[in-house]
Amino acid sequence: MPRKPATRKSARNDRPEAQSGGRKEVRQAVQWVTVDEDNEGQRVDNFLLAQLRGVPKSIIYRVVRKGEVRVNKGRVKPDTRLKAGDQVRIPPVTRKEKPAQVEPGSRVQEVMEAAVVFENDQMLVVNKPSGIAVHGGSGLSFGLIEVLRSARPESRFLELVHRLDRDTSGLVMVAKKRSALRFLQDELRQKRIRKHYHALVAGHWSESVGRVDEPLLRYEMPNGERRVKVDDAGKSSLTVFRCLARYGGYSLVEASPITGRTHQIRVHCAWEGHPIAGDDKYMDDVSLKAFRSIGGQRLMLHARALEFTLPATGEAMRLEAPYDDAFNDVLRKLEARNRGQ
C-alpha cells in the first residue's frame, strides 16, 4: 500500500480525467511536501519516484528539467540532495489509477508476523518460509513485503534490504526507515554483512572444496525462464563452503557467499557436481526424482545466519533461524537411514 514518508499538502483534490484501457487516468494535484529527517540526503529524482509511484521516469525527469519541481521555491536538478525541512513543490501530473490489489488474508499476515525473529525501531528480520516470494510480481499478487505492509498499516516505511529466491527459506532484512535502508545496503556493498546458508546437496562433499571462485552469467531459456551458468563472460563470484554433516548420498554444507549474484550458491554447488537437493533448475531429473522418493518437498537451501551491525546504534548482531518442518523431516530421515546402515 502507498506510504507517505513526508508531510504533504495538496492544493486541490485529485480528479479523474479519462479512461485508458479500462483504467482511469487521475490528474495529481499540486503538492507541497516537507522533507523529514529520514529523507535527508536523498536525491530529488529518487524522492519524486517514491512520492509519485506509477508515474514514468521520463515524466518525472521532464518536469524537473522544465523547472516545475521547486525546492524552497528554487529550481533544482535531478541529483540535488534534499535536506530535512526543505519544501518541495510537486507539480500536477497524470497517472493511471492502480487496479484493485489482492490483499493478503489475515492467516498469511499472522504467519509472517510470527516469522519475525528480530525487530527494533530501525529494522526487522524475518525467517521467510519457503515458497513465498519476497515481493509480488511475475504472476504473484503479493510477497513478503506486501504482507508486512498489509499487516502493519501504520508503518510509514517498509522496504526490503536484500532478496531471497522464492523457494529459499531463511533470514531477510527489512528496513523501517530510509536511513536504515541506506546504511544496510551500503554495508552489503562494502561486504560487511555476512550471510551463512545451509544447503543439503547431492553426493559426498569433499573437504578439499573450501571455496568456489567461478564467474556467473545470467541468461534466458527459450521459454523465457531466467537461469545462471558458470561462464568466463560472467561476473566474478565467490562462495566459501564448509561441510557440516554427511549422509548416505547427501551432504549438509554451510555456504557463505562473498559476492551476491543471482542463484550463486545453487550454481556453484551444481558446478562442483553437488546440486542442491530439490533444485528443479540445476539438478538433473534422475537425482531430483530420487530426492522426491525420500519425501523431499522443497529446495533444501536455508538462509541460516546473519552477522551485521545495527543501524543507528552500531551494535554487532548475529541472528540464526531454525529450519522449517519440511527441511527437518528430510534430515531426520537421512539420519535414521545412516543409523540403519
ZADO-1210 file (C-alpha; in nm, 4 decimals, padded with zeros to 6 digits):
<atoms>
<atom x="00.0000" y="00.0000" z="00.0000" code="MET" pos="1"/>
<atom x="00.1216" y="00.3558" z="-00.0618" code="PRO" pos="2"/>
<atom x="00.3171" y="00.5125" z="00.2200" code="ARG" pos="3"/>
<atom x="00.3750" y="00.8824" z="00.2862" code="LYS" pos="4"/>
<atom x="00.7238" y="00.9409" z="00.4198" code="PRO" pos="5"/>
<atom x="00.6797" y="01.3162" z="00.4490" code="ALA" pos="6"/>
<atom x="00.4234" y="01.5799" z="00.5419" code="THR" pos="7"/>
<atom x="00.2133" y="01.6594" z="00.2378" code="ARG" pos="8"/>
<atom x="-00.0416" y="01.9222" z="00.1414" code="LYS" pos="9"/>
<atom x="-00.2340" y="01.9303" z="-00.1867" code="SER" pos="10"/>
<atom x="-00.3594" y="02.2475" z="-00.3490" code="ALA" pos="11"/>
<atom x="-00.6733" y="02.0655" z="-00.4665" code="ARG" pos="12"/>
<atom x="-00.8127" y="01.7161" z="-00.4770" code="ASN" pos="13"/>
<atom x="-00.7040" y="01.4663" z="-00.7386" code="ASP" pos="14"/>
<atom x="-00.9655" y="01.4218" z="-01.0078" code="ARG" pos="15"/>
<atom x="-01.0284" y="01.1540" z="-01.2712" code="PRO" pos="16"/>
<atom x="-00.9563" y="01.2787" z="-01.6209" code="GLU" pos="17"/>
<atom x="-01.0173" y="00.9958" z="-01.8640" code="ALA" pos="18"/>
<atom x="-01.0368" y="00.6229" z="-01.9235" code="GLN" pos="19"/>
<atom x="-00.7339" y="00.4460" z="-02.0726" code="SER" pos="20"/>
<atom x="-00.7508" y="00.0760" z="-02.1498" code="GLY" pos="21"/>
<atom x="-01.0150" y="00.0251" z="-01.8816" code="GLY" pos="22"/>
<atom x="-00.8172" y="00.2170" z="-01.6172" code="ARG" pos="23"/>
<atom x="-00.8900" y="00.5736" z="-01.5118" code="LYS" pos="24"/>
<atom x="-00.6290" y="00.8403" z="-01.5582" code="GLU" pos="25"/>
<atom x="-00.6026" y="01.0593" z="-01.2483" code="VAL" pos="26"/>
<atom x="-00.4653" y="01.4133" z="-01.2535" code="ARG" pos="27"/>
<atom x="-00.2483" y="01.4543" z="-00.9442" code="GLN" pos="28"/>
<atom x="-00.2915" y="01.7967" z="-00.7832" code="ALA" pos="29"/>
<atom x="-00.0060" y="02.0298" z="-00.6917" code="VAL" pos="30"/>
<atom x="00.1581" y="01.9069" z="-00.3728" code="GLN" pos="31"/>
<atom x="00.3800" y="02.0752" z="-00.1185" code="TRP" pos="32"/>
<atom x="00.5864" y="01.8184" z="00.0694" code="VAL" pos="33"/>
<atom x="00.8072" y="01.8855" z="00.3707" code="THR" pos="34"/>
<atom x="01.1185" y="01.6677" z="00.3743" code="VAL" pos="35"/>
<atom x="01.1625" y="01.4847" z="00.7037" code="ASP" pos="36"/>
<atom x="01.4871" y="01.3680" z="00.8650" code="GLU" pos="37"/>
<atom x="01.4566" y="01.0185" z="00.7214" code="ASP" pos="38"/>
<atom x="01.4653" y="01.1580" z="00.3656" code="ASN" pos="39"/>
<atom x="01.7575" y="01.3927" z="00.4266" code="GLU" pos="40"/>
<atom x="02.0343" y="01.3424" z="00.1723" code="GLY" pos="41"/>
<atom x="01.8065" y="01.1789" z="-00.0840" code="GLN" pos="42"/>
<atom x="01.8305" y="01.2882" z="-00.4478" code="ARG" pos="43"/>
<atom x="01.5370" y="01.4854" z="-00.5851" code="VAL" pos="44"/>
<atom x="01.4669" y="01.2314" z="-00.8616" code="ASP" pos="45"/>
<atom x="01.4547" y="00.9383" z="-00.6178" code="ASN" pos="46"/>
<atom x="01.2377" y="01.1394" z="-00.3789" code="PHE" pos="47"/>
<atom x="00.9902" y="01.2096" z="-00.6615" code="LEU" pos="48"/>
<atom x="00.9873" y="00.8464" z="-00.7733" code="LEU" pos="49"/>
<atom x="00.8800" y="00.7472" z="-00.4217" code="ALA" pos="50"/>
<atom x="00.6198" y="01.0244" z="-00.3978" code="GLN" pos="51"/>
<atom x="00.4751" y="00.9598" z="-00.7453" code="LEU" pos="52"/>
<atom x="00.4651" y="00.5827" z="-00.7623" code="ARG" pos="53"/>
<atom x="00.3455" y="00.4659" z="-01.1014" code="GLY" pos="54"/>
<atom x="00.4475" y="00.7819" z="-01.2860" code="VAL" pos="55"/>
<atom x="00.7025" y="00.7033" z="-01.5625" code="PRO" pos="56"/>
<atom x="01.0585" y="00.8197" z="-01.5016" code="LYS" pos="57"/>
<atom x="01.0524" y="01.0132" z="-01.8269" code="SER" pos="58"/>
<atom x="00.7730" y="01.2357" z="-01.6975" code="ILE" pos="59"/>
<atom x="00.9481" y="01.2932" z="-01.3649" code="ILE" pos="60"/>
<atom x="01.2734" y="01.3986" z="-01.5337" code="TYR" pos="61"/>
<atom x="01.0796" y="01.6197" z="-01.7755" code="ARG" pos="62"/>
<atom x="00.9019" y="01.8202" z="-01.5027" code="VAL" pos="63"/>
<atom x="01.2331" y="01.8632" z="-01.3182" code="VAL" pos="64"/>
<atom x="01.4063" y="01.9794" z="-01.6359" code="ARG" pos="65"/>
<atom x="01.1253" y="02.2298" z="-01.7103" code="LYS" pos="66"/>
<atom x="01.1591" y="02.3794" z="-01.3611" code="GLY" pos="67"/>
<atom x="00.8140" y="02.2692" z="-01.2441" code="GLU" pos="68"/>
<atom x="00.9653" y="02.0982" z="-00.9408" code="VAL" pos="69"/>
<atom x="01.0864" y="02.3523" z="-00.6857" code="ARG" pos="70"/>
<atom x="01.2718" y="02.3145" z="-00.3568" code="VAL" pos="71"/>
<atom x="01.2275" y="02.6122" z="-00.1258" code="ASN" pos="72"/>
<atom x="01.0878" y="02.7958" z="-00.4347" code="LYS" pos="73"/>
<atom x="01.4080" y="02.7431" z="-00.6333" code="GLY" pos="74"/>
<atom x="01.4747" y="02.5309" z="-00.9412" code="ARG" pos="75"/>
<atom x="01.6715" y="02.2094" z="-00.8897" code="VAL" pos="76"/>
<atom x="01.8462" y="01.9331" z="-01.0819" code="LYS" pos="77"/>
<atom x="01.7627" y="01.5606" z="-01.0566" code="PRO" pos="78"/>
<atom x="02.0758" y="01.4950" z="-00.8469" code="ASP" pos="79"/>
<atom x="02.0132" y="01.7796" z="-00.5994" code="THR" pos="80"/>
<atom x="02.0321" y="01.6443" z="-00.2425" code="ARG" pos="81"/>
<atom x="01.7446" y="01.7286" z="-00.0089" code="LEU" pos="82"/>
<atom x="01.7705" y="01.8498" z="00.3499" code="LYS" pos="83"/>
<atom x="01.5313" y="01.7997" z="00.6385" code="ALA" pos="84"/>
<atom x="01.2762" y="02.0818" z="00.6387" code="GLY" pos="85"/>
<atom x="01.3028" y="02.1529" z="00.2654" code="ASP" pos="86"/>
<atom x="00.9718" y="02.2427" z="00.0996" code="GLN" pos="87"/>
<atom x="00.9266" y="02.0518" z="-00.2260" code="VAL" pos="88"/>
<atom x="00.6719" y="02.1599" z="-00.4854" code="ARG" pos="89"/>
<atom x="00.5482" y="01.8650" z="-00.6894" code="ILE" pos="90"/>
<atom x="00.3565" y="01.9812" z="-00.9989" code="PRO" pos="91"/>
<atom x="00.0332" y="01.8284" z="-01.1334" code="PRO" pos="92"/>
<atom x="00.0962" y="01.5018" z="-01.3173" code="VAL" pos="93"/>
<atom x="-00.1363" y="01.2479" z="-01.4768" code="THR" pos="94"/>
<atom x="-00.1065" y="00.8826" z="-01.3924" code="ARG" pos="95"/>
<atom x="-00.3139" y="00.5739" z="-01.4376" code="LYS" pos="96"/>
<atom x="-00.5186" y="00.4706" z="-01.1394" code="GLU" pos="97"/>
<atom x="-00.3897" y="00.1458" z="-00.9964" code="LYS" pos="98"/>
<atom x="-00.6198" y="-00.1542" z="-01.0288" code="PRO" pos="99"/>
<atom x="-00.7512" y="-00.3011" z="-00.7068" code="ALA" pos="100"/>
<atom x="-00.4838" y="-00.5222" z="-00.5489" code="GLN" pos="101"/>
<atom x="-00.5463" y="-00.8597" z="-00.3874" code="VAL" pos="102"/>
<atom x="-00.4984" y="-00.8075" z="-00.0160" code="GLU" pos="103"/>
<atom x="-00.3128" y="-01.0794" z="00.1795" code="PRO" pos="104"/>
<atom x="-00.5506" y="-01.2654" z="00.4091" code="GLY" pos="105"/>
<atom x="-00.5317" y="-01.2498" z="00.7870" code="SER" pos="106"/>
<atom x="-00.3853" y="-01.6008" z="00.8085" code="ARG" pos="107"/>
<atom x="-00.0826" y="-01.5251" z="00.5879" code="VAL" pos="108"/>
<atom x="-00.0360" y="-01.1965" z="00.7761" code="GLN" pos="109"/>
<atom x="-00.0265" y="-01.3886" z="01.1050" code="GLU" pos="110"/>
<atom x="00.2234" y="-01.6394" z="00.9617" code="VAL" pos="111"/>
<atom x="00.4556" y="-01.3608" z="00.8511" code="MET" pos="112"/>
<atom x="00.4290" y="-01.1711" z="01.1787" code="GLU" pos="113"/>
<atom x="00.5096" y="-01.4925" z="01.3669" code="ALA" pos="114"/>
<atom x="00.8185" y="-01.5328" z="01.1468" code="ALA" pos="115"/>
<atom x="00.9727" y="-01.2048" z="01.2689" code="VAL" pos="116"/>
<atom x="01.2846" y="-01.3024" z="01.4666" code="VAL" pos="117"/>
<atom x="01.4175" y="-00.9532" z="01.5453" code="PHE" pos="118"/>
<atom x="01.2773" y="-00.6015" z="01.5449" code="GLU" pos="119"/>
<atom x="01.3659" y="-00.2531" z="01.6660" code="ASN" pos="120"/>
<atom x="01.2656" y="00.0949" z="01.5503" code="ASP" pos="121"/>
<atom x="01.5116" y="00.0813" z="01.2569" code="GLN" pos="122"/>
<atom x="01.4562" y="-00.2611" z="01.1036" code="MET" pos="123"/>
<atom x="01.3164" y="-00.6095" z="01.1362" code="LEU" pos="124"/>
<atom x="01.4389" y="-00.9550" z="01.0296" code="VAL" pos="125"/>
<atom x="01.2036" y="-01.2287" z="00.9099" code="VAL" pos="126"/>
<atom x="01.2583" y="-01.6041" z="00.8824" code="ASN" pos="127"/>
<atom x="01.0892" y="-01.6259" z="00.5412" code="LYS" pos="128"/>
<atom x="00.9069" y="-01.9515" z="00.4683" code="PRO" pos="129"/>
<atom x="00.9979" y="-02.1470" z="00.1568" code="SER" pos="130"/>
<atom x="00.7526" y="-02.0920" z="-00.1281" code="GLY" pos="131"/>
<atom x="00.6821" y="-01.7272" z="-00.0507" code="ILE" pos="132"/>
<atom x="00.8407" y="-01.4645" z="-00.2756" code="ALA" pos="133"/>
<atom x="00.9963" y="-01.1577" z="-00.1145" code="VAL" pos="134"/>
<atom x="00.7739" y="-00.9326" z="-00.3292" code="HIS" pos="135"/>
<atom x="00.4802" y="-00.9604" z="-00.5685" code="GLY" pos="136"/>
<atom x="00.5061" y="-00.9613" z="-00.9466" code="GLY" pos="137"/>
<atom x="00.5522" y="-01.2169" z="-01.2239" code="SER" pos="138"/>
<atom x="00.2027" y="-01.3502" z="-01.1665" code="GLY" pos="139"/>
<atom x="00.2168" y="-01.3260" z="-00.7866" code="LEU" pos="140"/>
<atom x="-00.0366" y="-01.0975" z="-00.6183" code="SER" pos="141"/>
<atom x="00.1843" y="-01.0372" z="-00.3184" code="PHE" pos="142"/>
<atom x="00.5036" y="-01.1408" z="-00.1415" code="GLY" pos="143"/>
<atom x="00.6689" y="-01.0981" z="00.1961" code="LEU" pos="144"/>
<atom x="00.6961" y="-00.7187" z="00.1788" code="ILE" pos="145"/>
<atom x="00.3345" y="-00.6697" z="00.0702" code="GLU" pos="146"/>
<atom x="00.2156" y="-00.8980" z="00.3517" code="VAL" pos="147"/>
<atom x="00.4139" y="-00.6999" z="00.6095" code="LEU" pos="148"/>
<atom x="00.2792" y="-00.3691" z="00.4787" code="ARG" pos="149"/>
<atom x="-00.0756" y="-00.5033" z="00.4896" code="SER" pos="150"/>
<atom x="-00.0282" y="-00.6336" z="00.8448" code="ALA" pos="151"/>
<atom x="00.1245" y="-00.3012" z="00.9572" code="ARG" pos="152"/>
<atom x="-00.0856" y="-00.0229" z="00.8004" code="PRO" pos="153"/>
<atom x="00.0564" y="00.2262" z="01.0498" code="GLU" pos="154"/>
<atom x="00.4125" y="00.1752" z="00.9214" code="SER" pos="155"/>
<atom x="00.5219" y="00.4671" z="00.7036" code="ARG" pos="156"/>
<atom x="00.8193" y="00.2870" z="00.5518" code="PHE" pos="157"/>
<atom x="00.8930" y="-00.0805" z="00.4943" code="LEU" pos="158"/>
<atom x="01.1465" y="-00.1801" z="00.2272" code="GLU" pos="159"/>
<atom x="01.3472" y="-00.4933" z="00.1524" code="LEU" pos="160"/>
<atom x="01.7197" y="-00.4594" z="00.2198" code="VAL" pos="161"/>
<atom x="01.8047" y="-00.7668" z="00.0086" code="HIS" pos="162"/>
<atom x="01.6286" y="-01.0621" z="-00.1511" code="ARG" pos="163"/>
<atom x="01.5957" y="-01.4386" z="-00.1324" code="LEU" pos="164"/>
<atom x="01.4739" y="-01.6751" z="-00.4026" code="ASP" pos="165"/>
<atom x="01.1112" y="-01.7747" z="-00.3629" code="ARG" pos="166"/>
<atom x="01.1939" y="-02.1366" z="-00.2733" code="ASP" pos="167"/>
<atom x="01.4791" y="-02.0459" z="-00.0352" code="THR" pos="168"/>
<atom x="01.3808" y="-02.0054" z="00.3296" code="SER" pos="169"/>
<atom x="01.5543" y="-01.8053" z="00.5989" code="GLY" pos="170"/>
<atom x="01.6579" y="-01.4615" z="00.7143" code="LEU" pos="171"/>
<atom x="01.5578" y="-01.1476" z="00.5254" code="VAL" pos="172"/>
<atom x="01.6231" y="-00.7925" z="00.6474" code="MET" pos="173"/>
<atom x="01.3540" y="-00.5235" z="00.6121" code="VAL" pos="174"/>
<atom x="01.4242" y="-00.1557" z="00.6801" code="ALA" pos="175"/>
<atom x="01.1679" y="00.0520" z="00.8709" code="LYS" pos="176"/>
<atom x="01.3426" y="00.3814" z="00.7948" code="LYS" pos="177"/>
<atom x="01.5059" y="00.5123" z="00.4782" code="ARG" pos="178"/>
<atom x="01.8214" y="00.5946" z="00.6734" code="SER" pos="179"/>
<atom x="01.8407" y="00.2302" z="00.7882" code="ALA" pos="180"/>
<atom x="01.7897" y="00.1105" z="00.4307" code="LEU" pos="181"/>
<atom x="02.0753" y="00.3279" z="00.3064" code="ARG" pos="182"/>
<atom x="02.3029" y="00.2131" z="00.5901" code="PHE" pos="183"/>
<atom x="02.2346" y="-00.1590" z="00.5458" code="LEU" pos="184"/>
<atom x="02.2617" y="-00.1531" z="00.1673" code="GLN" pos="185"/>
<atom x="02.5936" y="00.0289" z="00.1964" code="ASP" pos="186"/>
<atom x="02.7079" y="-00.2360" z="00.4443" code="GLU" pos="187"/>
<atom x="02.6158" y="-00.5011" z="00.1869" code="LEU" pos="188"/>
<atom x="02.8114" y="-00.3213" z="-00.0858" code="ARG" pos="189"/>
<atom x="03.1123" y="-00.2970" z="00.1442" code="GLN" pos="190"/>
<atom x="03.0764" y="-00.6712" z="00.2228" code="LYS" pos="191"/>
<atom x="03.0446" y="-00.6022" z="00.5949" code="ARG" pos="192"/>
<atom x="02.7296" y="-00.8139" z="00.6285" code="ILE" pos="193"/>
<atom x="02.7975" y="-01.1869" z="00.6397" code="ARG" pos="194"/>
<atom x="02.5345" y="-01.4349" z="00.5263" code="LYS" pos="195"/>
<atom x="02.5565" y="-01.8047" z="00.6047" code="HIS" pos="196"/>
<atom x="02.3322" y="-02.0567" z="00.4288" code="TYR" pos="197"/>
<atom x="02.2768" y="-02.4249" z="00.4986" code="HIS" pos="198"/>
<atom x="02.2229" y="-02.6496" z="00.1965" code="ALA" pos="199"/>
<atom x="02.1637" y="-03.0204" z="00.1604" code="LEU" pos="200"/>
<atom x="02.3491" y="-03.1245" z="-00.1553" code="VAL" pos="201"/>
<atom x="02.3687" y="-03.4455" z="-00.3528" code="ALA" pos="202"/>
<atom x="02.6771" y="-03.6625" z="-00.3074" code="GLY" pos="203"/>
<atom x="02.9811" y="-03.6663" z="-00.0795" code="HIS" pos="204"/>
<atom x="03.1155" y="-03.3119" z="-00.0406" code="TRP" pos="205"/>
<atom x="03.4951" y="-03.3215" z="-00.0388" code="SER" pos="206"/>
<atom x="03.6852" y="-03.1493" z="00.2397" code="GLU" pos="207"/>
<atom x="03.9192" y="-03.0150" z="-00.0270" code="SER" pos="208"/>
<atom x="03.6432" y="-02.7901" z="-00.1643" code="VAL" pos="209"/>
<atom x="03.6526" y="-02.4916" z="00.0679" code="GLY" pos="210"/>
<atom x="03.5712" y="-02.2220" z="-00.1866" code="ARG" pos="211"/>
<atom x="03.4287" y="-02.1876" z="-00.5353" code="VAL" pos="212"/>
<atom x="03.5513" y="-01.8868" z="-00.7322" code="ASP" pos="213"/>
<atom x="03.3745" y="-01.9075" z="-01.0687" code="GLU" pos="214"/>
<atom x="03.2183" y="-01.6237" z="-01.2740" code="PRO" pos="215"/>
<atom x="02.8422" y="-01.6364" z="-01.3200" code="LEU" pos="216"/>
<atom x="02.6412" y="-01.5249" z="-01.6225" code="LEU" pos="217"/>
<atom x="02.2650" y="-01.4759" z="-01.6353" code="ARG" pos="218"/>
<atom x="02.0877" y="-01.5960" z="-01.9489" code="TYR" pos="219"/>
<atom x="01.7374" y="-01.6666" z="-02.0749" code="GLU" pos="220"/>
<atom x="01.5909" y="-02.0028" z="-02.1732" code="MET" pos="221"/>
<atom x="01.3847" y="-02.0324" z="-02.4963" code="PRO" pos="222"/>
<atom x="01.0685" y="-02.0294" z="-02.2810" code="ASN" pos="223"/>
<atom x="01.1737" y="-01.7004" z="-02.1214" code="GLY" pos="224"/>
<atom x="01.2869" y="-01.8527" z="-01.7910" code="GLU" pos="225"/>
<atom x="01.5975" y="-01.6888" z="-01.6449" code="ARG" pos="226"/>
<atom x="01.8901" y="-01.9078" z="-01.5457" code="ARG" pos="227"/>
<atom x="02.2533" y="-01.8669" z="-01.4409" code="VAL" pos="228"/>
<atom x="02.5631" y="-02.0572" z="-01.5519" code="LYS" pos="229"/>
<atom x="02.9373" y="-02.0545" z="-01.4961" code="VAL" pos="230"/>
<atom x="03.0872" y="-01.8577" z="-01.7839" code="ASP" pos="231"/>
<atom x="03.4066" y="-01.6585" z="-01.8318" code="ASP" pos="232"/>
<atom x="03.1938" y="-01.3709" z="-01.9613" code="ALA" pos="233"/>
<atom x="03.0052" y="-01.3559" z="-01.6329" code="GLY" pos="234"/>
<atom x="03.0591" y="-01.1555" z="-01.3147" code="LYS" pos="235"/>
<atom x="03.3188" y="-01.2666" z="-01.0604" code="SER" pos="236"/>
<atom x="03.1550" y="-01.4752" z="-00.7879" code="SER" pos="237"/>
<atom x="03.2956" y="-01.6321" z="-00.4729" code="LEU" pos="238"/>
<atom x="03.1351" y="-01.8696" z="-00.2222" code="THR" pos="239"/>
<atom x="03.3099" y="-02.0191" z="00.0819" code="VAL" pos="240"/>
<atom x="03.1974" y="-02.3700" z="00.1824" code="PHE" pos="241"/>
<atom x="03.2223" y="-02.5883" z="00.4920" code="ARG" pos="242"/>
<atom x="03.0877" y="-02.9425" z="00.5241" code="CYS" pos="243"/>
<atom x="02.8695" y="-02.9866" z="00.8337" code="LEU" pos="244"/>
<atom x="02.7488" y="-03.3471" z="00.8024" code="ALA" pos="245"/>
<atom x="02.7374" y="-03.6390" z="00.5610" code="ARG" pos="246"/>
<atom x="02.4580" y="-03.8848" z="00.4971" code="TYR" pos="247"/>
<atom x="02.4113" y="-04.1682" z="00.2518" code="GLY" pos="248"/>
<atom x="02.4112" y="-03.9923" z="-00.0831" code="GLY" pos="249"/>
<atom x="02.3905" y="-03.6387" z="00.0581" code="TYR" pos="250"/>
<atom x="02.5937" y="-03.3769" z="00.2465" code="SER" pos="251"/>
<atom x="02.4872" y="-03.0809" z="00.4594" code="LEU" pos="252"/>
<atom x="02.7102" y="-02.7816" z="00.3872" code="VAL" pos="253"/>
<atom x="02.7394" y="-02.4243" z="00.5059" code="GLU" pos="254"/>
<atom x="02.7711" y="-02.1789" z="00.2152" code="ALA" pos="255"/>
<atom x="02.8858" y="-01.8217" z="00.2790" code="SER" pos="256"/>
<atom x="02.8600" y="-01.6044" z="-00.0328" code="PRO" pos="257"/>
<atom x="03.1197" y="-01.3268" z="-00.0525" code="ILE" pos="258"/>
<atom x="02.9514" y="-01.1824" z="-00.3609" code="THR" pos="259"/>
<atom x="02.5757" y="-01.1639" z="-00.4083" code="GLY" pos="260"/>
<atom x="02.4905" y="-01.2972" z="-00.7535" code="ARG" pos="261"/>
<atom x="02.1560" y="-01.4441" z="-00.8569" code="THR" pos="262"/>
<atom x="02.1401" y="-01.8204" z="-00.7803" code="HIS" pos="263"/>
<atom x="02.5064" y="-01.8045" z="-00.6766" code="GLN" pos="264"/>
<atom x="02.5047" y="-02.0860" z="-00.4194" code="ILE" pos="265"/>
<atom x="02.2802" y="-02.3065" z="-00.6325" code="ARG" pos="266"/>
<atom x="02.5014" y="-02.2777" z="-00.9406" code="VAL" pos="267"/>
<atom x="02.8322" y="-02.3060" z="-00.7524" code="HIS" pos="268"/>
<atom x="02.7088" y="-02.6250" z="-00.5848" code="CYS" pos="269"/>
<atom x="02.5962" y="-02.7714" z="-00.9173" code="ALA" pos="270"/>
<atom x="02.9286" y="-02.6719" z="-01.0771" code="TRP" pos="271"/>
<atom x="03.1122" y="-02.8815" z="-00.8178" code="GLU" pos="272"/>
<atom x="02.8896" y="-03.1776" z="-00.9022" code="GLY" pos="273"/>
<atom x="02.6752" y="-03.1433" z="-00.5903" code="HIS" pos="274"/>
<atom x="02.3455" y="-02.9761" z="-00.6851" code="PRO" pos="275"/>
<atom x="02.1191" y="-02.8702" z="-00.4002" code="ILE" pos="276"/>
<atom x="01.8526" y="-03.1302" z="-00.3264" code="ALA" pos="277"/>
<atom x="01.5138" y="-03.0327" z="-00.4631" code="GLY" pos="278"/>
<atom x="01.6555" y="-02.7801" z="-00.7097" code="ASP" pos="279"/>
<atom x="01.4378" y="-02.8191" z="-01.0203" code="ASP" pos="280"/>
<atom x="01.6524" y="-02.5695" z="-01.2139" code="LYS" pos="281"/>
<atom x="02.0024" y="-02.7090" z="-01.1625" code="TYR" pos="282"/>
<atom x="01.9532" y="-03.0723" z="-01.0500" code="MET" pos="283"/>
<atom x="01.9174" y="-03.3479" z="-01.3113" code="ASP" pos="284"/>
<atom x="01.5842" y="-03.5286" z="-01.3371" code="ASP" pos="285"/>
<atom x="01.7113" y="-03.8627" z="-01.2030" code="VAL" pos="286"/>
<atom x="01.8606" y="-03.7049" z="-00.8900" code="SER" pos="287"/>
<atom x="01.5509" y="-03.4914" z="-00.8402" code="LEU" pos="288"/>
<atom x="01.3266" y="-03.7973" z="-00.8644" code="LYS" pos="289"/>
<atom x="01.5461" y="-03.9829" z="-00.6094" code="ALA" pos="290"/>
<atom x="01.5155" y="-03.6910" z="-00.3672" code="PHE" pos="291"/>
<atom x="01.1376" y="-03.6823" z="-00.4098" code="ARG" pos="292"/>
<atom x="01.1261" y="-04.0564" z="-00.3353" code="SER" pos="293"/>
<atom x="01.2534" y="-03.9966" z="00.0205" code="ILE" pos="294"/>
<atom x="00.9865" y="-03.7337" z="00.0820" code="GLY" pos="295"/>
<atom x="01.1766" y="-03.4252" z="-00.0281" code="GLY" pos="296"/>
<atom x="00.9255" y="-03.1485" z="-00.0939" code="GLN" pos="297"/>
<atom x="01.1298" y="-02.8276" z="-00.1183" code="ARG" pos="298"/>
<atom x="01.4569" y="-02.6710" z="-00.2264" code="LEU" pos="299"/>
<atom x="01.6948" y="-02.7600" z="00.0566" code="MET" pos="300"/>
<atom x="01.8529" y="-02.4153" z="00.0880" code="LEU" pos="301"/>
<atom x="01.8078" y="-02.2069" z="00.4039" code="HIS" pos="302"/>
<atom x="01.9494" y="-01.8643" z="00.4942" code="ALA" pos="303"/>
<atom x="02.0591" y="-01.9793" z="00.8387" code="ARG" pos="304"/>
<atom x="02.2515" y="-01.6863" z="00.9904" code="ALA" pos="305"/>
<atom x="02.3236" y="-01.3151" z="00.9509" code="LEU" pos="306"/>
<atom x="02.6087" y="-01.1158" z="01.1006" code="GLU" pos="307"/>
<atom x="02.5674" y="-00.7396" z="01.0760" code="PHE" pos="308"/>
<atom x="02.5868" y="-00.4057" z="01.2560" code="THR" pos="309"/>
<atom x="02.2665" y="-00.2417" z="01.3722" code="LEU" pos="310"/>
<atom x="02.1852" y="00.0944" z="01.2116" code="PRO" pos="311"/>
<atom x="02.1964" y="00.3938" z="01.4490" code="ALA" pos="312"/>
<atom x="02.3464" y="00.2046" z="01.7480" code="THR" pos="313"/>
<atom x="02.6426" y="00.0294" z="01.5815" code="GLY" pos="314"/>
<atom x="02.5794" y="-00.2842" z="01.7905" code="GLU" pos="315"/>
<atom x="02.7135" y="-00.6083" z="01.6400" code="ALA" pos="316"/>
<atom x="02.4426" y="-00.8696" z="01.5831" code="MET" pos="317"/>
<atom x="02.4300" y="-01.2372" z="01.4921" code="ARG" pos="318"/>
<atom x="02.0920" y="-01.3941" z="01.4218" code="LEU" pos="319"/>
<atom x="02.0092" y="-01.7555" z="01.3442" code="GLU" pos="320"/>
<atom x="01.6886" y="-01.9029" z="01.2031" code="ALA" pos="321"/>
<atom x="01.5725" y="-02.2622" z="01.2631" code="PRO" pos="322"/>
<atom x="01.4850" y="-02.4949" z="00.9756" code="TYR" pos="323"/>
<atom x="01.1191" y="-02.5450" z="00.8910" code="ASP" pos="324"/>
<atom x="00.9429" y="-02.8813" z="00.9349" code="ASP" pos="325"/>
<atom x="00.9981" y="-02.9914" z="00.5730" code="ALA" pos="326"/>
<atom x="01.3748" y="-02.9291" z="00.5972" code="PHE" pos="327"/>
<atom x="01.3963" y="-03.1019" z="00.9369" code="ASN" pos="328"/>
<atom x="01.1942" y="-03.4022" z="00.8184" code="ASP" pos="329"/>
<atom x="01.4402" y="-03.4761" z="00.5369" code="VAL" pos="330"/>
<atom x="01.7396" y="-03.4508" z="00.7711" code="LEU" pos="331"/>
<atom x="01.5738" y="-03.6831" z="01.0229" code="ARG" pos="332"/>
<atom x="01.5069" y="-03.9429" z="00.7539" code="LYS" pos="333"/>
<atom x="01.8661" y="-03.9272" z="00.6347" code="LEU" pos="334"/>
<atom x="01.9983" y="-03.9554" z="00.9906" code="GLU" pos="335"/>
<atom x="01.7742" y="-04.2568" z="01.0540" code="ALA" pos="336"/>
<atom x="01.8970" y="-04.4153" z="00.7315" code="ARG" pos="337"/>
<atom x="02.2576" y="-04.3594" z="00.8459" code="ASN" pos="338"/>
<atom x="02.1864" y="-04.5318" z="01.1761" code="ARG" pos="339"/>
<atom x="02.0261" y="-04.8252" z="00.9980" code="GLY" pos="340"/>
<atom x="02.3308" y="-04.8920" z="00.7800" code="GLN" pos="341"/>
</atoms>
